[in-house]
């Protein structure tokens, strides 16, 4: 894989994808790439990330408090080289907007064949588990760019 602009996607863009954006930005700040996040649903457009996501990221030295939720749109296929989704349902929602095979080929589950569970209805501990999974995946992607 070669380096490129990255979009992280979950359902509401307030829990998982803001964490993924913040983590990926943190580890790729030496690269000249754009990292963003979006949701396949527009429930929270314009809102800050969930307070538990903000707190979890802050514990790890990452500030995501400035982020604002936005809706995934078809134009994102032109702006991003990689679109990482957190689960299969959101992957299907993103793929519905793809206009070509090239668009479809940009979309992958962040964890490969596994899903990042939605911690929204869970405890702060679940946010920490989600952070760990996302961090490992982001480090793996960035390591693949060095080869």
One Martini backbone bead per residue (centre of mass of N, CA, C, O) as a GRO file, in nm:
protein
  147
    1UNK     BB    1   0.099   0.034   0.018
    2UNK     BB    2   0.016   0.368  -0.019
    3UNK     BB    3  -0.002   0.674   0.047
    4UNK     BB    4  -0.304   0.849   0.179
    5UNK     BB    5  -0.609   0.945   0.203
    6UNK     BB    6  -0.828   0.934   0.502
    7UNK     BB    7  -1.138   0.761   0.587
    8UNK     BB    8  -1.356   0.745   0.863
    9UNK     BB    9  -1.632   0.506   0.937
   10UNK     BB   10  -1.955   0.534   1.078
   11UNK     BB   11  -2.257   0.609   1.180
   12UNK     BB   12  -2.245   0.908   1.360
   13UNK     BB   13  -1.958   1.041   1.419
   14UNK     BB   14  -1.884   1.007   1.768
   15UNK     BB   15  -1.691   0.749   1.828
   16UNK     BB   16  -1.506   0.576   1.627
   17UNK     BB   17  -1.414   0.772   1.392
   18UNK     BB   18  -1.285   0.991   1.570
   19UNK     BB   19  -1.075   0.807   1.688
   20UNK     BB   20  -0.948   0.720   1.421
   21UNK     BB   21  -0.866   0.997   1.329
   22UNK     BB   22  -0.688   1.076   1.571
   23UNK     BB   23  -0.493   0.838   1.557
   24UNK     BB   24  -0.398   0.870   1.265
   25UNK     BB   25  -0.294   1.157   1.296
   26UNK     BB   26  -0.089   1.102   1.520
   27UNK     BB   27   0.082   0.879   1.339
   28UNK     BB   28   0.075   1.087   1.057
   29UNK     BB   29   0.201   1.386   1.103
   30UNK     BB   30   0.455   1.340   0.892
   31UNK     BB   31   0.242   1.346   0.677
   32UNK     BB   32   0.087   1.441   0.356
   33UNK     BB   33  -0.223   1.408   0.482
   34UNK     BB   34  -0.563   1.330   0.491
   35UNK     BB   35  -0.787   1.328   0.778
   36UNK     BB   36  -1.110   1.176   0.833
   37UNK     BB   37  -1.467   1.182   0.916
   38UNK     BB   38  -1.776   0.975   0.911
   39UNK     BB   39  -2.129   0.920   0.855
   40UNK     BB   40  -2.411   0.731   0.745
   41UNK     BB   41  -2.548   0.913   0.947
   42UNK     BB   42  -2.724   1.235   1.045
   43UNK     BB   43  -2.777   1.272   1.362
   44UNK     BB   44  -2.480   1.451   1.441
   45UNK     BB   45  -2.449   1.691   1.279
   46UNK     BB   46  -2.203   1.916   1.424
   47UNK     BB   47  -2.105   1.744   1.642
   48UNK     BB   48  -1.936   1.631   1.884
   49UNK     BB   49  -1.793   1.405   2.028
   50UNK     BB   50  -1.813   1.189   2.247
   51UNK     BB   51  -1.709   1.221   2.568
   52UNK     BB   52  -1.573   0.934   2.580
   53UNK     BB   53  -1.388   0.975   2.338
   54UNK     BB   54  -1.241   1.223   2.434
   55UNK     BB   55  -1.132   1.097   2.697
   56UNK     BB   56  -0.980   0.856   2.577
   57UNK     BB   57  -0.792   1.015   2.396
   58UNK     BB   58  -0.665   1.196   2.619
   59UNK     BB   59  -0.527   0.968   2.778
   60UNK     BB   60  -0.342   0.935   2.492
   61UNK     BB   61  -0.281   1.237   2.377
   62UNK     BB   62  -0.564   1.301   2.221
   63UNK     BB   63  -0.733   1.555   2.029
   64UNK     BB   64  -1.102   1.554   1.942
   65UNK     BB   65  -1.281   1.814   2.023
   66UNK     BB   66  -1.282   1.965   1.725
   67UNK     BB   67  -1.469   1.783   1.609
   68UNK     BB   68  -1.721   1.714   1.345
   69UNK     BB   69  -1.994   1.587   1.244
   70UNK     BB   70  -2.054   1.392   0.941
   71UNK     BB   71  -2.162   1.310   0.626
   72UNK     BB   72  -2.156   1.078   0.400
   73UNK     BB   73  -2.038   1.122   0.060
   74UNK     BB   74  -1.970   1.067  -0.270
   75UNK     BB   75  -1.726   1.272  -0.283
   76UNK     BB   76  -1.529   1.105  -0.100
   77UNK     BB   77  -1.411   0.927  -0.329
   78UNK     BB   78  -1.230   1.166  -0.445
   79UNK     BB   79  -1.073   1.257  -0.165
   80UNK     BB   80  -1.012   0.941  -0.111
   81UNK     BB   81  -0.808   0.646  -0.095
   82UNK     BB   82  -0.925   0.566   0.197
   83UNK     BB   83  -1.199   0.361   0.335
   84UNK     BB   84  -1.277   0.316   0.674
   85UNK     BB   85  -1.471   0.079   0.835
   86UNK     BB   86  -1.621  -0.061   1.131
   87UNK     BB   87  -1.859  -0.213   0.965
   88UNK     BB   88  -2.071  -0.384   0.762
   89UNK     BB   89  -2.311  -0.189   0.748
   90UNK     BB   90  -2.141   0.062   0.668
   91UNK     BB   91  -2.023  -0.060   0.417
   92UNK     BB   92  -2.287  -0.090   0.262
   93UNK     BB   93  -2.360   0.214   0.269
   94UNK     BB   94  -2.113   0.309   0.110
   95UNK     BB   95  -2.139   0.123  -0.146
   96UNK     BB   96  -2.410   0.252  -0.250
   97UNK     BB   97  -2.236   0.524  -0.344
   98UNK     BB   98  -2.091   0.389  -0.552
   99UNK     BB   99  -1.976   0.446  -0.910
  100UNK     BB  100  -1.736   0.230  -0.890
  101UNK     BB  101  -1.481   0.011  -0.860
  102UNK     BB  102  -1.282   0.215  -0.744
  103UNK     BB  103  -1.456   0.293  -0.509
  104UNK     BB  104  -1.490   0.009  -0.382
  105UNK     BB  105  -1.172  -0.041  -0.341
  106UNK     BB  106  -1.149   0.179  -0.096
  107UNK     BB  107  -1.321  -0.021   0.078
  108UNK     BB  108  -1.271  -0.103   0.432
  109UNK     BB  109  -1.207  -0.276   0.696
  110UNK     BB  110  -1.014  -0.184   0.950
  111UNK     BB  111  -0.985  -0.505   1.066
  112UNK     BB  112  -1.062  -0.647   0.796
  113UNK     BB  113  -1.268  -0.908   0.920
  114UNK     BB  114  -1.341  -0.721   1.147
  115UNK     BB  115  -1.512  -0.547   1.403
  116UNK     BB  116  -1.607  -0.237   1.540
  117UNK     BB  117  -1.762  -0.182   1.807
  118UNK     BB  118  -2.024  -0.015   1.950
  119UNK     BB  119  -1.996   0.193   2.252
  120UNK     BB  120  -2.243   0.379   2.313
  121UNK     BB  121  -2.399   0.162   2.526
  122UNK     BB  122  -2.151   0.168   2.701
  123UNK     BB  123  -1.864   0.187   2.856
  124UNK     BB  124  -1.555   0.318   2.907
  125UNK     BB  125  -1.416   0.044   2.860
  126UNK     BB  126  -1.516   0.011   2.566
  127UNK     BB  127  -1.362   0.255   2.456
  128UNK     BB  128  -1.083   0.137   2.518
  129UNK     BB  129  -1.105  -0.115   2.339
  130UNK     BB  130  -1.152   0.041   2.078
  131UNK     BB  131  -0.894   0.200   2.080
  132UNK     BB  132  -0.699  -0.042   2.065
  133UNK     BB  133  -0.797  -0.153   1.792
  134UNK     BB  134  -0.750   0.103   1.625
  135UNK     BB  135  -0.452   0.146   1.684
  136UNK     BB  136  -0.349  -0.117   1.560
  137UNK     BB  137  -0.459  -0.066   1.275
  138UNK     BB  138  -0.311   0.200   1.217
  139UNK     BB  139  -0.025   0.090   1.251
  140UNK     BB  140  -0.048  -0.121   1.026
  141UNK     BB  141  -0.097   0.067   0.792
  142UNK     BB  142   0.158   0.244   0.826
  143UNK     BB  143   0.359   0.008   0.796
  144UNK     BB  144   0.272  -0.060   0.497
  145UNK     BB  145   0.388   0.221   0.381
  146UNK     BB  146   0.707   0.150   0.431
  147UNK     BB  147   0.722  -0.078   0.179
   0.00000   0.00000   0.00000
